[in-house]
Structure formats: C-alpha cells, structure tokens
Amino acid sequence: MATVSNNIPSIRHRFVARAETLKQDHAFSANIERARRAWNRRYPAFPLPPYGQLPEPYQTINGCCVPPTFSRVKLADQEKGIRSRSDTAPTWDRWERLVLQFCAYGWPLKWSYHNWCGGGDHPAKIFVSACLIWGPASVPPHLIVVGGVLPSPLPYDPNDPDSHPNAIFWQACASRLADALRYVADMGQPISHEWVDRIAALANREAALAHKEVMANFREDTAHWVIPVYPGFSTKDRNELARWVKLTADVRFGDDPVRQHATELAAMGWTAARIAAALGKSDDTVRRWLKKAA
C-alpha cells in the first residue's frame, strides 16, 4: 500500500504558496494594474487608491476587501439596515465578480486548486481583493482564508433529495403554476402574456416563502454534517480536518452528547453497567461521567 508523506503541503498551504509565487509574478501584477485602470475608468465614484501599505487592521465586507470610498458607503448602509441599494448594487456585484475572476485565474482548477469555500466565495478572496486595492507587494500571502477544509452542515437530508431547500422552492413554484393552469382550464379562460407574468411572479413569491421557511427552521445541532474531500488531500489535511471535526462537535454537541443521556438514565435509577450496555459505552467511561456529575 502506498504511503503519503507528512511533508506534502496541505490544500491551504498550497494556496498560500501559490499566493507567494503570484506576488513575484509579473503577469499577475500587470493584470492587476490593468484591472485597476479599467475599474477607475468605469467607476470613478469609487476609485481604487494609489498603491500603498495594507492597513492594520484591514476591513472586509462579505469576505473581501473593498475600495475605501465604496467601503464607507457599504458600511453606512449596513448601519442603517440597508442590505442593497439600486444605485450601488451593480457596482458591488461587479467588484465581487472581478475578485472571483482573479481567484480563478490565480488558482486554476485544472491545477487542482479546489475551492473549498463554495460558490460566491474563494480561499483567496481577501488576498486578491487586497492586491487590487493596495498592490501585490504589500499583501502577505497568509491572507488565504484560515481553516482549510472544514466540516459543514447541510440544511437538508442527503438521503432525501426532495428535502433540499432548492427542491422545495421549485416544488412550491410548480405546484402554484399547476393550480393556476387547472383553474383557467376548468373555467375555459384564455391565457395572455400578462396572465403568465402575473402567475409566474406569484408562484415565485410563494416558492421564496417556502424556501425561507425551510431555512428558518434549519438547526445546526440537528443537521447532517459533511466532510468534503478533494484530490491532493494529504495527511496534513487529514490532521487539520480531524482537529476541526472535534472542535465542531464539541461546540455544537458538547464534548460528548451521550454523556447527558447517561446522567438522565442514572437519575432514573439505572446502574452504570446497564447504562453502558444501553448506550454502547464502556463501564469505566460511564462511571467516570457519573462521578464527575455527582
């Protein structure tokens, strides 16, 4: 059986090493400069400043650094409870797309730089956005997101595809559309473009409410947790992930969720041996738990 060396860089360490390389890469720096000039021409109200030193502490919004003039607008909106303004939303979307485009360019999937953060995010998002604002020379490579591959909760049962929030959205949408079509068929009414637009909007609103209700009832302590696995997974990744799995379990469920059951059964008069047999634990473990609880 093949063995894996402990010296193989972990997935996050590869991203950090790549960031260090890009800091010295003339093509990367030239592309950053071109993107900065294009941004300043397109969005003169939110210009990128001349290159300078990365501030300490630096500020992020939605996981990335933001041009200072734009950051002030976004933070002021957040203080007022405004999530998105029609006059700035396109600019924000363009900034995020620009950052993610550079992430995909700098850490290409074809070289097995797998994005463990999911859609709309990226491990290099802070590093890249800081490079765009202050220049690659002043941005340390360790700004790659900390944590590496982590266990994450699913808001649905993986054994039941119909429980997926998106599936529930489209089921509700299709159901509302089907009801409306049956109604006009029974009544013999004509279908106009206006009717289609009105019913589609209504179906979308009802589906959004169904999706929102599912997510509102989502609880991490009862969720199915998954551990993502990517090509190039090393023993360092395994060890880091094991630590995070233990930490996540401790935070979400306590150091051992079975311990509470043992305490409850002991209060009902059960012996340690009987509790151990019922819970699948050793007698010594149960006795230790009960001794600490006494």
Secondary structure, 3 states (H helix, E strand, C coil): CCCCCCCCCCHHHHHHHHHHHHHCCHHHHHHHHHHHHHHHHHCCCCCCCCCCCCCCCCCCECCECCCHHHHHHHHHHHHCCCCCCCCCHHHHHHHHHHHHHHHHHHCCHHHCCCCCCCCCCCCCHHHHHHHHHHCHHHCCHHHCCCCCCCCEEECCCCCCHHHCHHHHHHHHHHHHHHHHHHHHHHHCCCCCHHHHHHHHHHHHHHHHHHHHHHHHCCCHHHCEEECCCCCCCCHHHHHHHHHHHHHHHHHHHCCCCHHHHHHHHHHCCCCHHHHHHHHCCCHHHHHHHHHHHC
